[in-house]
Amino acid sequence: MTGSGTSALVLGGGGITGIAWELGILHGLAQAGVDLTGADIVVGTSAGSVVGAQVTNGQPLEELYATQLEPADAELGGRMSRIAALKLVPPYALPGSGRAKLARVGRVAVASHAPGSADREGVIRSRLPVRDWPDRDLRVTAVETASGEFTVFTPASGVDLVAAVAASCAVPTVWPPVEIAGRTYMDGGMRSTANVDVARGAERVVVLAPLPRAISKKASIRAQLERVAPRAWSVVTPDADALAAFGRNLLDPSKRAVAAEAGLRQSADLVDQVRGVWEA
C-alpha cells in the first residue's frame, strides 16, 4: 500500500558496499510489506544508479540481494588512495561557483585517467542484468567534466542506459570519465552524494544514503530536502553495524556480502519509520 501523491526513492552513492547495503535495505523492507521499488520517481547517483536501474527494470529484490551474497571474485574493485583523495580538495576549496568547482574536479578526473582508458561500461554491464531504460521515471545523475554542468539522464535523453550508469559511477582519480555523444562525464556524487533535489515535486521521499556527508551546506541532504519540500520524508543512513561492514574502502568487492547482510538487518529497525512516509 502506498499513500497519495507522487513518491520518490532517492538512492545515493557509496561504492560497491553502498550497492549491497541499499539492496539489503530494500529487500528487508519489501519482506516486511514496504516495497519502495514502485516509487513514481527513482533518482540514482553513482552506486544508487546501479540499484535504480536494476529495480526499475523489474528485477526481483530477492534475486538482486542473493547476488550480493555470491563470491565477488569476478568483481573489479578499486581504491581511492590518500594522495588521490587529496587531489580533489583544491578544486572544491578554491573560490568560485559550484559549477566552476566541478569543472576543476573534471580537469583532475581527465588528467588522472584518459576517457575510455578502462572498460567501465563493460564492468557496469556485468553488474546490470538489464540493458534498456525502463518504462519508468528513472533519473541518473552525472557531471560533465569540461563545464561542470550537472546532468540528469532519463529515458527521454536518448542515451544508452549502461553508459549513463557508468558515467554516474565514474569516481574521479579512480575510474576514467565516460564519453557520451562527444562529451565526457564523471560521477554524479561529485555534486552531491544523493542529489535529493532531483526529486523536486515529490510529496513523499525516502532517501537511502550510504554516504550522507556533503561537500557544502547547499549540497547537504537536509538543504536539498528543503528545496523539494515533500510533506513526508525519511533519510536512511548506515547504522554502526553497517559502517563496520563497509570497512575503509567502499570499493572493496570482498565487503559486498557483509554490507548486504548489514542492510538487511538494519531494515528491521526501519519498517515503521519508512512505512509512515510511504503510506502518508
C-alpha positions in Angstrom: 0.0 0.0 0.0 1.2 3.5 -0.8 -0.1 6.9 0.1 -1.4 9.6 -2.2 0.7 12.0 -4.2 4.0 11.5 -6.0 6.5 9.2 -4.3 10.3 9.3 -4.8 13.0 6.8 -3.9 16.4 8.5 -3.9 19.4 6.2 -4.0 22.7 7.7 -3.1 26.3 6.9 -3.9 28.6 4.7 -1.8 30.6 2.3 -3.9 30.3 -1.4 -4.1 29.4 -1.7 -0.5 26.7 1.0 -1.0 25.1 -1.0 -3.7 25.0 -4.1 -1.4 23.7 -2.1 1.6 20.9 -0.5 -0.4 19.8 -3.8 -1.8 19.8 -5.3 1.7 17.6 -2.4 3.0 15.2 -2.6 0.1 14.9 -6.4 0.3 14.3 -6.3 4.0 11.7 -3.6 3.8 9.9 -5.4 1.0 9.8 -8.5 3.0 8.1 -6.5 5.8 5.5 -5.2 3.3 7.1 -1.9 2.4 8.2 -2.1 -1.2 9.9 1.1 -2.2 10.7 -0.1 -5.8 7.3 1.0 -7.1 8.1 4.7 -6.5 6.9 7.2 -9.1 10.3 8.7 -9.3 13.6 6.9 -8.8 16.8 9.0 -8.5 20.2 7.2 -8.7 23.6 8.7 -8.1 26.7 6.6 -8.6 26.1 3.3 -6.7 22.5 4.3 -6.5 22.2 4.5 -10.3 23.1 0.8 -10.4 20.5 -0.1 -7.9 17.9 2.2 -9.6 18.5 0.7 -13.0 18.0 -2.8 -11.6 14.9 -2.2 -9.5 13.0 -0.1 -12.1 13.5 -2.8 -14.7 11.6 -5.3 -12.5 14.5 -7.3 -11.2 13.2 -9.2 -8.1 14.8 -7.9 -5.0 15.2 -11.4 -3.6 17.4 -12.3 -6.6 19.3 -9.0 -6.5 20.1 -9.5 -2.8 21.1 -13.1 -3.3 23.6 -12.0 -6.0 25.3 -9.7 -3.4 26.0 -12.8 -1.2 27.8 -14.7 -4.0 31.6 -14.8 -4.1 32.9 -11.5 -5.5 35.9 -13.0 -7.3 34.9 -11.6 -10.7 34.0 -8.1 -9.4 36.5 -5.4 -10.3 37.3 -3.4 -7.3 39.1 -0.1 -6.8 40.6 2.2 -4.2 40.9 5.9 -3.7 44.3 6.4 -2.2 45.0 9.2 0.2 47.1 11.0 -2.5 44.2 10.7 -5.0 41.7 12.0 -2.5 43.9 15.0 -1.7 43.8 15.9 -5.4 40.1 16.6 -5.0 40.5 19.1 -2.2 41.8 22.2 -4.0 39.1 22.2 -6.7 36.5 22.5 -4.0 38.5 24.7 -1.7 39.3 27.4 -4.3 36.7 30.2 -4.7 34.1 30.0 -7.4 30.6 28.9 -8.2 29.6 25.3 -7.6 29.8 24.7 -11.3 33.3 26.2 -11.5 34.4 23.9 -8.7 33.0 20.9 -10.5 34.8 21.9 -13.7 38.1 21.9 -11.8 37.3 18.4 -10.4 36.6 17.4 -14.0 40.0 18.5 -15.1 41.5 16.4 -12.3 39.4 13.5 -13.4 40.6 13.8 -17.1 44.2 14.3 -16.1 44.1 11.2 -13.8 42.7 8.8 -16.5 42.1 9.5 -20.1 38.4 8.9 -21.0 38.0 5.3 -22.2 41.3 4.1 -20.7 39.3 1.4 -18.8 36.3 -0.5 -19.9 33.9 0.9 -17.3 30.9 0.2 -19.4 31.9 -3.4 -19.6 32.1 -3.5 -15.8 28.7 -1.9 -15.4 27.2 -4.1 -18.0 28.4 -7.1 -15.9 26.6 -5.7 -12.9 23.3 -4.9 -14.7 21.1 -7.8 -15.9 19.3 -5.2 -18.0 20.3 -3.1 -21.0 17.4 -0.8 -21.8 15.8 2.1 -20.0 12.7 1.1 -18.1 9.2 2.4 -18.8 9.6 4.3 -15.5 10.8 7.7 -14.3 14.4 6.8 -13.6 16.8 9.7 -13.2 20.5 9.0 -13.4 22.9 11.8 -12.3 26.3 12.7 -13.7 28.6 15.8 -14.1 30.1 16.9 -17.4 33.8 17.2 -16.9 34.7 20.2 -19.1 31.9 22.6 -17.9 31.0 21.2 -14.5 27.4 21.0 -15.7 25.2 18.8 -13.6 23.3 16.4 -15.8 20.3 14.1 -15.3 19.9 11.3 -17.8 16.4 9.9 -18.2 14.7 7.5 -20.6 14.0 10.6 -22.8 17.7 11.6 -23.1 18.4 9.2 -25.9 21.5 7.9 -24.1 22.4 4.3 -23.6 21.4 3.2 -20.1 24.7 1.4 -19.4 26.7 4.4 -20.5 24.6 6.7 -18.3 25.1 4.4 -15.2 28.9 4.1 -16.0 29.1 7.9 -16.1 27.3 8.2 -12.8 29.8 5.8 -11.3 33.0 7.3 -12.7 34.7 8.3 -9.5 37.4 10.9 -10.3 41.0 9.6 -9.8 39.7 6.0 -9.5 37.9 5.5 -12.8 38.1 7.4 -16.1 35.3 9.7 -17.3 32.8 8.1 -19.7 32.3 9.6 -23.1 28.7 10.1 -24.2 27.8 11.9 -27.5 31.2 13.6 -27.7 31.2 14.8 -24.1 32.8 13.2 -21.1 31.1 12.7 -17.7 32.1 11.8 -14.2 30.4 10.6 -11.0 27.2 12.4 -10.1 28.3 12.2 -6.5 30.8 15.0 -7.1 27.9 17.4 -7.0 26.0 15.7 -4.1 26.2 12.2 -2.7 22.4 11.8 -3.1 21.1 14.7 -5.3 17.8 14.6 -3.5 16.6 17.8 -5.2 16.3 15.9 -8.5 13.1 14.6 -7.0 11.6 18.1 -6.9 7.9 17.9 -6.9 7.6 14.6 -5.0 5.3 14.6 -2.0 6.7 11.6 -0.3 10.5 10.9 -0.3 12.7 8.1 1.1 16.4 8.6 0.8 18.9 5.8 1.1 22.3 7.5 1.7 25.3 5.3 2.3 27.4 8.5 2.3 25.3 11.2 3.9 28.1 13.8 4.3 28.1 16.7 1.9 30.8 19.0 0.4 28.8 22.1 1.3 25.7 23.1 3.2 23.9 23.7 0.0 24.6 20.2 -1.2 23.5 18.6 2.1 20.6 16.2 2.1 18.7 18.4 4.5 19.1 21.5 2.4 18.1 19.6 -0.7 15.0 18.2 1.1 14.0 21.8 2.0 14.1 22.6 -1.7 12.0 19.6 -2.6 9.6 20.3 0.3 7.8 16.9 0.5 5.0 16.5 3.0 6.6 13.3 4.3 10.2 12.2 4.1 12.7 9.8 5.6 16.5 9.7 5.3 18.1 6.3 5.9 21.9 6.2 6.7 24.1 3.3 7.7 24.0 2.3 11.3 27.1 1.3 13.3 26.9 -2.3 12.2 26.7 -1.3 8.5 29.6 1.2 8.8 31.8 -1.5 10.3 30.8 -3.9 7.5 31.8 -1.3 4.8 35.3 -1.0 6.2 37.7 1.7 5.0 37.4 1.0 1.3 33.9 1.3 -0.2 35.1 -0.1 -3.5 36.3 -3.4 -2.0 34.2 -6.3 -3.5 35.1 -8.6 -0.6 32.9 -6.5 1.7 29.9 -6.8 -0.6 28.2 -9.7 1.2 28.6 -8.4 4.7 27.4 -4.9 3.6 24.2 -6.5 2.1 23.6 -8.5 5.3 24.1 -5.4 7.4 21.5 -3.6 5.3 19.0 -6.5 5.7 19.5 -6.5 9.5 19.1 -2.7 9.7 15.9 -2.7 7.7 14.1 -4.4 10.6 14.5 -1.2 12.6 13.3 1.0 9.8 9.9 -0.6 8.9 7.6 1.6 10.9 9.6 4.8 10.1 9.6 4.2 6.3 6.1 2.8 6.2 4.8 6.0 7.8 6.3 8.0 4.9 5.3 5.6 2.2 1.7 5.4 3.3 1.3 9.1 4.2 
